[in-house]
Amino acid sequence: MPATYRERPYGQFNFRVNLGPDGPGPDDFKAGFQEVAGLGAEIHVAEYRHGNSKENAPMKLTGTSKINDITLKRGVIGDLGTLYAWWDAVRNGDQNQRRTVTIQLMDETRQNPVQEWVLTDARPIKYTGPAMTGKGTDVAIEELVLAAERIDLK
C-alpha cells in the first residue's frame, strides 16, 4: 500500500473481495461482486449528568461500538456452493462459519491494494435472490448481507 497520500482520489469501481479461507479468493469469479455497501462503524455515546454538577450540560461518555451490516451483490452465476452454502450452514446452526473477509480498493492498474477493510468474525445473516420480471433485460442479481464483529482499516 502507498506510504503517502495523493491529491486525486481513487475510483470506487476497482475492488476485490476475499471471503476468507473457506471461500473464494479475490481472483476467483465466484467472488466477483458488482457492489459492496455498508462499510462502516459507529461509537455510541452515553450522556450523564450527576445531580450536584455545577455544569448545566451532561458529560458525554464513550460507550460501545457497532459495526454496520455489509451487503455484497453479484450477478447470479448458478453457483450454489459459495454464498448460499455458507448462508445455509449458518442457518443450520454451524457456529464455525465465522470468517475473516477482506475488501480491497485497488489502484488503476488493478495490481496494488490502496486500502483494505478487514471484517473479523463475519457471517451471513441474509440472502436475497434476484427480482425477476418478463419485461426487462437486466441481469439477475443476488445479495448476501454479512454481520461482522469488528472492522479494521489497513
C-alpha positions as CSV (number, residue, x, y, z in Angstrom):
1,M,0.0,0.0,0.0
2,P,1.3,3.5,-0.7
3,A,3.0,5.2,2.2
4,T,1.9,8.7,1.1
5,Y,-1.4,10.2,0.1
6,R,-2.3,11.6,-3.3
7,E,-4.4,14.5,-4.2
8,R,-6.6,12.6,-6.7
9,P,-9.0,10.1,-5.1
10,Y,-9.2,6.5,-6.2
11,G,-12.2,5.3,-8.2
12,Q,-14.8,3.1,-6.5
13,F,-15.0,0.6,-9.3
14,N,-11.7,-1.3,-8.7
15,F,-12.2,-3.6,-5.7
16,R,-11.7,-7.2,-4.7
17,V,-13.4,-9.4,-2.1
18,N,-11.9,-12.3,-0.3
19,L,-14.4,-14.4,1.5
20,G,-11.9,-16.0,3.9
21,P,-10.0,-19.3,3.9
22,D,-13.1,-21.4,3.2
23,G,-14.5,-19.2,0.5
24,P,-13.4,-17.9,-2.9
25,G,-10.4,-15.6,-3.1
26,P,-10.3,-12.1,-4.8
27,D,-9.2,-13.5,-8.2
28,D,-12.0,-16.2,-8.3
29,F,-15.0,-15.2,-10.4
30,K,-17.2,-16.5,-7.6
31,A,-16.1,-13.6,-5.5
32,G,-16.7,-11.1,-8.4
33,F,-19.2,-8.8,-6.8
34,Q,-20.9,-5.8,-8.5
35,E,-21.4,-3.9,-5.3
36,V,-20.2,-3.7,-1.7
37,A,-22.3,-1.4,0.5
38,G,-22.4,-0.6,4.2
39,L,-18.8,-0.5,5.2
40,G,-18.8,1.5,8.4
41,A,-18.9,1.6,12.2
42,E,-20.1,3.9,14.9
43,I,-19.4,4.5,18.6
44,H,-22.4,5.1,20.9
45,V,-22.1,8.0,23.3
46,A,-23.9,8.0,26.6
47,E,-24.9,11.3,28.3
48,Y,-24.6,11.5,32.0
49,R,-25.0,14.4,34.5
50,H,-24.8,13.9,38.2
51,G,-27.2,15.8,40.3
52,N,-24.7,18.2,42.0
53,S,-22.8,19.1,38.9
54,K,-22.2,22.8,38.5
55,E,-22.5,22.4,34.7
56,N,-25.9,22.5,33.2
57,A,-25.0,20.1,30.5
58,P,-24.3,16.4,30.6
59,M,-20.9,14.7,30.2
60,K,-20.5,12.5,27.1
61,L,-19.1,9.1,27.9
62,T,-17.8,6.8,25.2
63,G,-19.9,3.6,25.0
64,T,-19.9,0.5,22.8
65,S,-19.1,0.4,19.2
66,K,-21.4,-1.1,16.4
67,I,-20.4,-2.4,13.0
68,N,-22.8,-1.9,10.1
69,D,-24.0,-4.8,8.2
70,I,-22.2,-5.2,4.8
71,T,-24.1,-6.0,1.7
72,L,-22.5,-7.9,-1.2
73,K,-24.2,-8.0,-4.6
74,R,-23.3,-10.1,-7.7
75,G,-24.9,-11.5,-10.8
76,V,-26.5,-14.9,-10.5
77,I,-24.0,-17.5,-11.9
78,G,-25.7,-20.7,-10.8
79,D,-23.1,-21.4,-8.1
80,L,-24.8,-22.9,-5.0
81,G,-21.5,-23.8,-3.4
82,T,-20.4,-20.3,-2.4
83,L,-22.8,-17.8,-1.0
84,Y,-25.9,-19.9,-0.5
85,A,-24.0,-22.8,1.0
86,W,-22.3,-20.5,3.5
87,W,-25.6,-18.9,4.5
88,D,-27.2,-22.4,4.7
89,A,-24.5,-23.6,7.1
90,V,-25.1,-20.6,9.4
91,R,-28.8,-21.1,9.2
92,N,-28.5,-24.7,10.3
93,G,-26.5,-23.7,13.4
94,D,-22.9,-24.2,12.4
95,Q,-21.0,-21.9,14.8
96,N,-17.7,-22.5,12.9
97,Q,-18.8,-20.5,9.9
98,R,-17.4,-17.1,11.0
99,R,-14.7,-15.9,8.6
100,T,-12.3,-13.1,8.1
101,V,-13.5,-11.2,5.0
102,T,-11.3,-8.7,3.3
103,I,-12.4,-6.0,0.9
104,Q,-9.6,-4.2,-1.0
105,L,-9.8,-1.0,-3.0
106,M,-7.3,-1.3,-5.9
107,D,-5.3,1.3,-7.8
108,E,-5.9,2.0,-11.5
109,T,-3.5,-0.8,-12.6
110,R,-5.7,-3.3,-10.5
111,Q,-2.4,-4.7,-9.2
112,N,-1.9,-2.9,-5.9
113,P,-4.4,-2.5,-3.0
114,V,-4.5,1.1,-1.7
115,Q,-6.9,0.5,1.2
116,E,-8.2,-2.7,2.8
117,W,-11.2,-3.3,5.1
118,V,-10.9,-6.4,7.3
119,L,-14.1,-7.8,8.7
120,T,-13.5,-10.1,11.6
121,D,-15.8,-12.9,12.5
122,A,-18.1,-12.2,9.6
123,R,-21.1,-14.4,8.9
124,P,-24.0,-14.2,6.5
125,I,-27.3,-13.1,8.1
126,K,-29.5,-12.6,5.0
127,Y,-29.6,-14.0,1.5
128,T,-31.8,-12.4,-1.2
129,G,-32.4,-13.9,-4.6
130,P,-33.0,-11.9,-7.7
131,A,-36.1,-9.9,-8.6
132,M,-37.5,-11.3,-11.8
133,T,-39.6,-9.8,-14.5
134,G,-40.5,-10.7,-18.0
135,K,-40.4,-7.1,-19.2
136,G,-36.7,-6.2,-18.7
137,T,-33.2,-7.2,-19.8
138,D,-31.4,-6.5,-16.5
139,V,-29.0,-9.0,-15.0
140,A,-30.4,-11.2,-12.2
141,I,-28.6,-10.1,-9.0
142,E,-28.3,-12.0,-5.8
143,E,-27.4,-10.4,-2.5
144,L,-25.7,-11.5,0.7
145,V,-25.7,-9.4,3.9
146,L,-22.8,-10.0,6.4
147,A,-22.7,-9.2,10.1
148,A,-19.2,-8.7,11.5
149,E,-17.9,-8.3,15.0
150,R,-15.1,-5.9,14.1
151,I,-13.9,-3.9,11.1
152,D,-10.4,-2.7,10.7
153,L,-8.9,-0.4,8.1
154,K,-5.4,-1.2,6.8
